[in-house]
Amino acid sequence: MTKFLLVLHVLVAIVAVGPVTVAASMFPPSARRALADPDNPRATETVRLLHRICRVYAGLGIAVPVLGMATALSMGVLHDTWLIVSMVLTGIAAAVLLALVLPRQEEIIEAVGAGVGVAPGAAAGTSASAAVAVDPRLTVRLAMFTGIFNLLWATVTILMIVRPGSTTGA
């Protein structure tokens, strides 16, 4: 049963978390293109599709920690430090995705849907009306939060492979 749970955990992690990390990484540059040319329907549809991928696969990603807990329980490693650190990092990654990445994606999609472009002087600190333009720093912040999310998942993956203090000798 342990091997089955482990295989299922790894497969779900690949299938659910992989698309989120890729789509979230593709979103900021696609959003910049859509904001630069709000009349381009293909650019608008691209950001909508990438956001939908992030939302749907984030929902599927809930199965990853559930299966991980079942696997850890089956392996008897539920109290190992590497696993606890992985669970904390997974929780932080989920919080970053839900509180920082997805809401900013939605904000950008609303702006693109409203035909809003990038404020020409906004990057230099000048203010622009929200009805006229979007601050281009929004995509930069989104890219930063996405990078943090991806880095957290990479760290969890490394911990899952290396398992510091494990008895496997790997």
Secondary structure, 3 states (H helix, E strand, C coil): CHHHHHHHHHHHHHHHHHHHHHHHHHHHHHHHHHHHCCCCHHHHHHHHHHHHHHHHHHHHCCHHHHHHHHHHHHHCCCCCHHHHHHHHHHHHHHHHHHHHHHHHHHHHHHHHHCCCEECCCHHHCCCCCCCCEECCHHHHHHHHHHHHHHHHHHHHHHHHHHCCCCCCCC
